[in-house]
Amino acid sequence: MEQIEDLIIGVLRESAQREIKDAILELGVDLTLDMTTQMRFTVLDPDLKMMKANYFQVRRPVVFKGFEYEISGVEALRTAGRTDECRVTMRSLPIQRMRREKGEQNWSNISAAQFAQQVAERHGLSVFIQDSPERPGIIRQQGENVDESTWDVLQRLSAELEYIVFESYGVLYFTSEEFLIERQPTIVVDMFALETDPWFPYSFALVQNDDDWKGSAFTLQVGREQGMKLRPGMNVEFTNCGAFSDGRKHLISSVTWTEADPTPVAVQGRTLKETEDTVADTTVGRGIVGWGKRVLQEGMGTPGNPQADVKQLQFYLNQNGYICEQTGIFGSVTVEAVRNWQTDNQLGIETITLVSELNPADRARFGTQETITTYIVDGIIDVDDWAIILAAPSGTKSDLPASLVNAPATSSTAGALKIDLGDGDFIQNPEVKVYS
């Protein structure tokens, strides 16, 4: 059990470390969207000798594979006819420290995103953070009926913004689910793949019903070599499974495995939960339609049901100088802004007019120019338009390298950790990243 040798329990002599490692039955890792990195191990402890010697004292520091943890819980188990056992739970040390940071404190003129970044930096965490509006202040509350920790404040702020906050292997995530799913890598699982496929599904279950939300959920087991590189917030698409093979992305919500054990890695996930900012076409029960995954055109969105991808398009247009109100409703003003953007990006049908064919009164405006090139555009965002929008967060077609001008739409992997997807690596370093 070579991996077990990487486990170091702080402030214990070498003989005690050896005693624990030799007694470990299993060592597991749990990563989820709603908590911190958590590990657990079970040891045989006859007569609970290690337990009574305080080997597993709560808050004792632990290091495993270079990451710092802290013992957060311990159970002593005795069952008739069996050797006594101890079960130990460990959580990420930086988050445990945040949970103990208490006392009233006020941060003035700061956004929730800036607050999250400052907290992460203070505790030595890298970040994946979505920007948010500045606030007059953020208060860590303390009083007769409230005793907030720094972690409580982060959770409160994320709930107010309809974000999620969690930590995974030294990275603090503070972001909406839709923002996360657009910027993390996607693996593709073929339900009838050969066992040589890096994402061969050893077992799987796909579920869709109309009781909760019109999306779908999955459980999956994949090989250890690739599976242990997965993280919550990454995405899964399925092929060869009927209605589930429509390009929808499932957000990974849980990754679990046992160290030094040949069993596959367990993965769970779902399409996005619906919020007022979720891109969802509930009329056809598809759950989430990801950014760049559908045609956008006039008539989409209403005051009672604005569309988040339309609103994001309007934000993109405004950022690039094509003015339209960010309502989530694709109206005539948005159509005109899209047409102007398409013209500047030469995305329509090209027409060439000879200056000599113009009325004499108009020719003077073109000086020595012999031809005029114009474009017939439709004001609809489809495949060609998405290729430009997704390949270049801002700017026009002329700003792109030639290799990308006619490239298919791609998803950004900013903020992702390195993971081998078979055809190549997504290589991102998890340094400080705050996204607008």
NORGIVEN-V388713 format. One record per pair of residues at least 24 apart in sequence whose C-alpha atoms are under 8 Angstrom apart, sorted by the first residue. I is the first residue (numbers start at 1). GAP is how many residues later the second one is. If there is no record, write none. Layout:
<<I GAP> <I GAP>>
This chain:
<<1 259> <2 258> <3 256> <3 257> <4 255> <4 256> <6 57> <6 58> <6 59> <7 55> <7 56> <7 57> <7 58> <8 54> <8 55> <8 56> <9 51> <9 52> <9 53> <9 54> <10 50> <10 51> <10 52> <10 53> <11 49> <11 50> <12 43> <16 39> <26 232> <26 233> <26 234> <27 231> <27 232> <27 233> <28 228> <28 229> <28 230> <28 231> <29 227> <29 228> <29 229> <29 230> <30 224> <30 225> <30 226> <30 227> <31 137> <31 200> <31 201> <31 223> <31 224> <31 225> <32 134> <32 136> <32 200> <32 221> <32 222> <32 223> <33 131> <33 132> <33 133> <33 199> <33 200> <33 219> <33 220> <33 221> <34 130> <34 131> <34 132> <35 130> <35 131> <35 132> <36 55> <36 56> <36 59> <36 130> <36 131> <36 132> <37 54> <37 55> <37 130> <37 131> <37 132> <38 51> <38 52> <38 53> <38 54> <39 50> <39 51> <39 52> <40 47> <40 48> <40 49> <40 50> <41 46> <41 47> <41 48> <42 43> <42 44> <42 45> <42 46> <43 42> <43 43> <43 44> <44 39> <44 40> <44 41> <44 42> <45 38> <45 39> <45 40> <45 41> <46 37> <46 38> <46 39> <47 37> <48 28> <48 36> <48 37> <48 38> <51 25> <51 35> <56 32> <61 32> <62 28> <67 25> <67 102> <67 103> <68 24> <68 25> <68 26> <69 24> <69 25> <70 26> <94 29> <94 30> <94 31> <95 56> <95 72> <98 51> <98 52> <98 53> <99 50> <99 51> <99 52> <99 53> <100 49> <100 50> <101 48> <101 49> <102 38> <102 40> <102 45> <102 46> <102 47> <102 48> <103 37> <103 38> <103 39> <103 44> <103 45> <103 46> <104 35> <104 36> <104 37> <104 38> <105 34> <105 35> <105 36> <106 31> <106 32> <106 33> <106 34> <107 30> <107 31> <107 32> <108 27> <108 28> <108 29> <108 30> <109 25> <109 26> <109 27> <109 28> <110 24> <110 25> <110 26> <110 27> <110 28> <111 24> <112 26> <112 42> <112 45> <112 46> <113 61> <113 321> <116 38> <116 58> <117 315> <117 317> <120 52> <125 45> <125 46> <125 47> <126 44> <126 45> <126 46> <126 304> <126 305> <126 306> <127 44> <127 45> <127 46> <127 47> <127 303> <127 304> <127 305> <127 306> <127 307> <128 43> <128 44> <128 45> <128 46> <128 47> <128 287> <128 302> <128 304> <128 305> <128 306> <129 43> <129 44> <129 45> <129 46> <129 304> <129 305> <129 306> <130 44> <130 45> <130 46> <130 49> <130 304> <130 305> <130 306> <131 303> <131 304> <131 305> <132 304> <162 113> <168 63> <168 64> <171 259> <177 56> <177 95> <178 94> <178 99> <178 100> <178 101> <178 112> <180 53> <180 54> <181 52> <181 53> <181 54> <181 68> <181 70> <182 108> <182 109> <182 229> <182 230> <182 231> <183 228> <183 229> <183 230> <183 231> <183 232> <183 233> <184 49> <184 50> <184 51> <184 227> <184 228> <184 229> <184 230> <184 231> <184 232> <185 49> <185 50> <185 226> <185 227> <185 228> <185 231> <185 241> <186 48> <186 49> <186 50> <186 51> <186 63> <187 48> <187 49> <187 50> <187 234> <188 48> <188 49> <188 50> <188 51> <189 47> <189 48> <189 49> <189 50> <190 48> <190 49> <190 50> <191 47> <191 48> <191 49> <191 50> <192 48> <198 25> <198 28> <198 223> <198 224> <199 24> <199 27> <202 62> <213 60> <213 61> <213 74> <214 68> <214 71> <214 72> <214 73> <215 55> <215 56> <215 57> <215 58> <215 70> <215 71> <215 72> <215 73> <216 34> <216 54> <216 55> <216 71> <217 33> <217 51> <217 52> <217 53> <217 54> <218 50> <218 51> <218 52> <219 47> <219 48> <219 49> <219 50> <220 46> <220 47> <220 48> <221 43> <221 44> <221 45> <221 46> <222 42> <222 43> <222 44> <222 45> <223 41> <223 42> <224 38> <224 39> <224 40> <224 41> <226 193> <226 194> <226 195> <227 37> <227 38> <227 39> <228 27> <228 29> <228 37> <229 189> <229 190> <229 191> <230 25> <230 189> <231 24> <234 182> <236 33> <247 46> <248 38> <248 39> <248 40> <248 41> <248 42> <249 39> <249 40> <249 41> <276 32> <277 30> <277 31> <278 29> <278 30> <279 28> <279 29> <279 30> <280 27> <292 94> <292 98> <292 117> <294 88> <295 85> <295 86> <295 87> <295 88> <296 34> <296 84> <296 85> <296 86> <297 33> <297 38> <297 82> <297 83> <297 84> <298 32> <298 33> <298 34> <298 36> <298 37> <298 81> <298 82> <299 30> <299 31> <299 32> <300 29> <300 30> <300 31> <301 27> <301 28> <301 29> <302 26> <302 27> <303 26> <316 77> <316 78> <317 24> <319 75> <320 74> <320 75> <335 44> <335 45> <336 43> <337 42> <338 41> <338 42> <338 43> <339 38> <339 39> <339 40> <339 41> <342 35> <342 37> <342 43> <343 31> <343 32> <343 33> <343 34> <344 52> <344 53> <345 51> <345 52> <345 53> <346 29> <346 51> <347 28> <347 30> <347 37> <347 38> <348 27> <348 28> <348 29> <348 30> <349 26> <349 27> <349 28> <350 24> <350 25> <350 26> <351 24> <351 25> <383 25> <383 26> <384 24>>
